[in-house]
Amino acid sequence: MKKTIWFMILLGASGGPSLACDLCSIYSATEARGEIGKGFFGGVAEQYTHFGTLQDNGHEVANEANQWLDSSISQLFLGYNFTERFGVQFNVPIIYRDFRRPEGGIIENGTESGLGDVTLTAHYQVLRYETKKSTLAWTILGGIKFPTGSSDRLAEEANEVEPAPGEPESGIHGHDLALGSGSYDAIVGTSVYGRWRRLFFGAGMQYAIRTRGDFGYQFANDLTWSGGPGMLLVLQDAYTLSLQANVSGETKGRDDFNGETAEDTGITSVFIGPELILSWGEKLSAELGFDWPVSMENTALQLVPDYRIHAALTWHF
């Protein structure tokens, strides 16, 4: 078996965390793809999430106003590996949100779109051990998120009023629609990958350390993670195809607005779903995954996800 084939196994099977929190998670191509050598790489990652279930403190309640939110986050990324272990990556998110909510006694249908908060990260592969039959790799990353996205929607937090008796309460607020936070935030993360013959296990996590941004609003620190076992289904000299049973999740506390706790912002979620990973030669890789929620614990009244779809395409120059 050619050694380049095993590079492709690691390329396709050890991705970083799936995107979760719109304003904090990044697609980290370098976690999975920094080990194939020096040079430039780039691509696009997409996550589509449909929010259609209304929950109050973890319990589903009637969605009388038929509230929903469709969120699309497309991330363009470009990176450079200075060595086979160390590199950097720049992410540019483009966000589009379509929503329906009760607001001020009427039903509001609207959209929000534009540039999100860009990020610059660096990764380093601390450990790499590889034989023909096995592989073990451990990567760490760190970076910063810049306040490039519009935070105008956060101004709504200061103007919220209780609905009149008999009117439905909105589960979509300014912090759900804002394209940016107005804050400089730190991002740290790690990923690990192990393989024995055609079986593998890949997992990763990211932690966002948030600071106070525009309008006195501070998003809570956020932990996102994903991982699970997988199998190499097809192994050819030209391409490989892998299937992974992915488990992912997020834990986020309550936000702070001008010194007061924003009760409707905390969440702990767990998703499961399959992910297909295709690599073609030593240049191109693609992935496609579906996630369904199996546990969703939230604070106060929130609109929570029903499902999400994520995909990515990476090219090494």
C-alpha positions as MATLAB code, in Angstrom:
seq = 'MKKTIWFMILLGASGGPSLACDLCSIYSATEARGEIGKGFFGGVAEQYTHFGTLQDNGHEVANEANQWLDSSISQLFLGYNFTERFGVQFNVPIIYRDFRRPEGGIIENGTESGLGDVTLTAHYQVLRYETKKSTLAWTILGGIKFPTGSSDRLAEEANEVEPAPGEPESGIHGHDLALGSGSYDAIVGTSVYGRWRRLFFGAGMQYAIRTRGDFGYQFANDLTWSGGPGMLLVLQDAYTLSLQANVSGETKGRDDFNGETAEDTGITSVFIGPELILSWGEKLSAELGFDWPVSMENTALQLVPDYRIHAALTWHF';
ca = [
       0.000    0.000    0.000;
       1.375    3.346   -0.937;
       2.229    5.695    1.912;
       0.304    8.528    0.257;
      -2.893    6.516    0.732;
      -2.438    6.596    4.506;
      -1.911   10.326    4.346;
      -5.300   10.553    2.668;
      -6.908    8.473    5.423;
      -5.710   10.943    8.007;
      -6.665   13.804    5.725;
     -10.284   12.728    5.505;
     -11.011   11.223    8.879;
      -9.684   13.520   11.561;
     -11.559   16.749   11.083;
     -12.069   19.314   13.786;
     -15.349   20.132   15.474;
     -18.410   20.643   13.376;
     -19.712   24.143   13.347;
     -22.109   24.746   16.204;
     -22.413   28.215   17.712;
     -22.769   30.631   14.777;
     -20.534   33.305   16.283;
     -17.779   31.210   17.833;
     -17.012   27.946   16.039;
     -14.680   27.870   13.067;
     -14.004   25.219   10.474;
     -10.423   24.117   11.100;
      -9.096   22.521    7.960;
      -5.587   22.562    9.407;
      -6.543   20.157   12.177;
      -7.245   17.438    9.658;
      -5.061   18.557    6.798;
      -1.925   20.138    8.212;
       0.053   16.913    8.052;
       0.405   16.479    4.280;
       3.258   18.911    3.789;
       4.158   22.528    3.332;
       2.297   25.005    1.160;
      -1.009   26.775    0.665;
      -4.479   25.294    1.096;
      -7.973   26.742    0.874;
     -11.598   25.913    0.485;
     -15.136   26.444    1.669;
     -17.206   25.009    4.525;
     -20.967   25.262    4.877;
     -23.403   24.565    7.703;
     -27.166   24.853    7.348;
     -29.302   24.623   10.495;
     -33.086   24.633   10.775;
     -34.530   25.870   14.065;
     -38.205   25.014   14.427;
     -38.788   23.662   17.940;
     -39.667   25.947   20.849;
     -38.342   24.868   24.256;
     -38.718   26.353   27.726;
     -36.008   25.194   30.168;
     -35.413   22.006   28.188;
     -39.087   21.126   27.651;
     -40.844   21.470   24.297;
     -43.765   23.898   24.281;
     -46.374   24.751   21.675;
     -45.073   26.870   18.813;
     -48.320   28.794   18.373;
     -46.857   31.473   16.084;
     -45.021   28.944   13.881;
     -41.651   30.516   14.656;
     -38.619   29.310   12.723;
     -35.092   30.288   11.835;
     -32.995   28.977    8.932;
     -29.310   29.716    9.370;
     -26.619   29.296    6.734;
     -22.960   29.905    7.601;
     -20.510   29.661    4.695;
     -16.837   29.910    5.620;
     -14.159   30.696    3.068;
     -10.726   29.771    4.373;
      -7.128   30.114    3.241;
      -4.073   28.761    5.016;
      -0.393   28.097    4.750;
       1.646   25.278    6.287;
       5.172   26.523    7.045;
       6.265   22.981    7.932;
       4.608   19.572    8.045;
       3.617   20.329   11.649;
       2.941   24.082   11.862;
       0.609   26.344    9.882;
      -1.925   29.163    9.979;
      -5.478   29.585    8.673;
      -7.722   32.598    7.977;
     -11.528   32.150    7.985;
     -14.114   34.509    6.478;
     -17.741   33.610    7.356;
     -20.689   34.712    5.227;
     -23.952   34.416    7.150;
     -27.536   34.293    5.917;
     -30.537   33.955    8.245;
     -34.210   33.756    7.320;
     -36.703   33.901   10.197;
     -40.286   34.210   11.373;
     -41.167   35.426   14.883;
     -43.851   37.289   16.860;
     -42.687   40.811   17.628;
     -44.684   43.672   19.110;
     -48.010   41.925   18.591;
     -47.410   41.115   14.914;
     -45.715   38.302   13.001;
     -42.403   39.445   11.558;
     -40.753   37.711    8.599;
     -37.241   38.890    7.878;
     -33.672   38.124    6.870;
     -30.189   39.020    8.051;
     -27.114   38.515    5.908;
     -23.543   39.647    5.538;
     -20.002   39.207    6.753;
     -19.478   37.544   10.127;
     -16.514   37.767   12.497;
     -13.292   36.648   10.782;
     -10.738   34.486   12.595;
      -7.017   33.860   12.365;
      -5.693   30.641   13.903;
      -2.432   28.723   14.099;
      -2.083   24.965   14.534;
       0.756   22.731   15.637;
       0.938   18.953   15.445;
       2.377   17.920   18.793;
       2.485   14.189   18.077;
       2.540   12.042   14.987;
       3.238    8.311   14.875;
       2.581    6.300   11.738;
       3.161    2.808   10.436;
       1.547    0.946    7.569;
      -1.091   -0.473    9.939;
      -1.576    2.335   12.436;
      -1.549    6.093   12.955;
      -1.679    8.345   16.004;
      -1.764   12.151   15.762;
      -2.460   15.002   18.180;
      -2.884   18.638   17.098;
      -3.461   21.858   19.054;
      -4.647   25.253   17.810;
      -5.101   28.793   19.034;
      -6.278   32.038   17.496;
      -8.321   35.183   17.670;
     -11.714   36.287   16.382;
     -11.999   39.854   15.117;
     -15.177   42.015   15.351;
     -15.850   42.378   11.615;
     -19.500   41.271   11.584;
     -22.382   43.646   12.202;
     -23.584   43.639   15.809;
     -26.517   46.018   15.192;
     -29.120   43.402   16.151;
     -27.740   43.352   19.710;
     -29.372   46.745   20.222;
     -32.697   44.899   20.422;
     -31.673   43.505   23.817;
     -32.198   46.944   25.379;
     -35.677   47.358   23.874;
     -37.306   44.018   24.627;
     -40.695   44.133   26.368;
     -42.936   41.409   27.740;
     -45.678   40.356   25.289;
     -49.215   41.413   26.089;
     -51.512   38.820   27.679;
     -52.525   36.235   25.089;
     -49.698   37.097   22.692;
     -47.024   34.461   22.002;
     -43.504   35.113   23.272;
     -40.659   35.226   20.767;
     -37.933   32.588   20.907;
     -35.728   34.598   18.538;
     -33.896   37.648   19.861;
     -31.200   40.100   18.857;
     -28.386   37.849   20.024;
     -29.728   35.101   17.726;
     -29.724   37.353   14.656;
     -26.528   39.405   15.135;
     -23.841   38.687   12.539;
     -21.028   39.643   14.911;
     -20.369   40.236   18.581;
     -18.310   43.443   18.461;
     -15.660   41.747   20.596;
     -12.167   40.334   20.225;
     -12.332   36.701   21.372;
      -9.717   33.994   21.893;
     -10.107   30.498   20.443;
      -8.228   27.408   21.620;
      -8.702   23.834   20.508;
      -7.277   20.383   20.032;
      -7.896   17.237   17.979;
      -6.743   13.633   18.151;
      -6.817   10.835   15.605;
      -6.051    7.134   15.841;
      -6.187    4.386   13.214;
      -5.764    0.623   13.156;
      -5.915   -0.837    9.646;
      -9.246    0.396    8.209;
     -10.784    1.401   11.540;
     -10.224    4.867   12.996;
     -11.338    7.280   15.679;
     -11.213   11.068   15.326;
     -12.268   13.742   17.809;
     -11.758   17.452   18.382;
     -12.907   20.386   20.457;
     -12.811   24.191   20.450;
     -13.265   26.637   23.310;
     -14.162   30.278   22.683;
     -13.164   32.775   25.382;
     -15.438   35.773   24.962;
     -14.963   39.434   25.926;
     -17.498   42.250   26.177;
     -18.531   43.649   22.822;
     -20.879   46.261   21.415;
     -23.905   47.575   23.358;
     -22.401   46.193   26.583;
     -23.193   42.630   25.460;
     -20.881   39.722   26.307;
     -21.538   36.285   24.857;
     -20.758   33.451   27.262;
     -17.719   31.237   26.766;
     -18.571   28.329   24.507;
     -17.280   24.747   24.201;
     -17.936   22.807   20.987;
     -16.787   19.250   20.324;
     -17.235   16.325   17.940;
     -15.853   12.866   17.304;
     -16.544    9.206   16.843;
     -15.450    5.934   15.259;
     -15.268    5.304   11.547;
     -14.232    2.910    8.816;
     -12.434    3.287    5.537;
     -14.957    1.929    3.013;
     -12.901    2.351   -0.160;
      -9.120    2.427   -0.410;
      -7.630    3.055   -3.840;
      -4.415    4.678   -5.035;
      -6.406    7.552   -6.555;
      -9.047    8.085   -3.865;
     -10.443    6.990   -0.501;
     -13.949    7.033    0.980;
     -14.614    6.911    4.727;
     -17.741    6.804    6.898;
     -17.737    8.130   10.449;
     -20.405    7.874   13.169;
     -20.159   11.412   14.470;
     -21.285   12.671   17.872;
     -21.087   16.430   18.419;
     -22.237   18.962   20.934;
     -22.020   22.374   22.516;
     -22.029   23.742   26.052;
     -22.606   27.462   26.512;
     -23.515   29.461   29.597;
     -25.768   32.506   29.900;
     -24.708   35.740   28.219;
     -24.233   39.021   30.058;
     -25.934   42.259   29.025;
     -24.683   45.342   30.848;
     -24.080   43.369   34.031;
     -27.358   41.451   33.930;
     -27.753   37.797   32.996;
     -29.519   37.095   29.700;
     -31.574   34.112   30.843;
     -32.587   32.856   27.380;
     -29.037   32.153   26.131;
     -27.646   29.054   27.870;
     -27.631   25.676   26.120;
     -26.117   22.206   26.251;
     -26.783   20.092   23.170;
     -25.774   16.716   21.727;
     -26.154   15.658   18.078;
     -25.506   12.385   16.269;
     -25.229   11.619   12.580;
     -23.166   10.086    9.782;
     -20.335   11.829    7.967;
     -18.839   10.832    4.617;
     -15.260   11.873    3.793;
     -13.795   11.625    0.305;
     -10.169   12.302   -0.618;
      -8.890   12.455   -4.179;
      -5.155   12.167   -4.650;
      -3.072   14.362   -2.360;
      -4.812   17.637   -3.237;
      -8.582   17.446   -2.837;
     -10.809   16.372    0.045;
     -14.547   16.721    0.652;
     -16.922   15.873    3.490;
     -20.677   15.772    3.999;
     -22.503   15.185    7.268;
     -25.977   15.243    8.817;
     -26.706   15.921   12.503;
     -29.859   15.244   14.504;
     -30.328   16.391   18.115;
     -30.632   13.703   20.788;
     -30.342   15.977   23.814;
     -31.179   19.676   24.059;
     -31.092   21.394   27.455;
     -31.687   25.136   27.265;
     -32.435   27.982   29.654;
     -35.708   29.967   29.530;
     -37.549   30.131   26.176;
     -35.504   29.461   23.040;
     -35.949   28.192   19.499;
     -33.674   25.135   19.169;
     -32.350   23.159   16.156;
     -34.313   20.357   14.482;
     -31.400   19.276   12.263;
     -28.289   20.551   10.529;
     -26.277   19.705    7.436;
     -22.587   20.474    7.044;
     -20.148   20.107    4.179;
     -16.629   21.190    3.258;
     -14.236   21.157    0.313;
     -10.477   21.634    0.742;
      -7.819   22.020   -1.942;
      -4.065   21.981   -1.432;
      -2.268   24.162   -3.983;
];
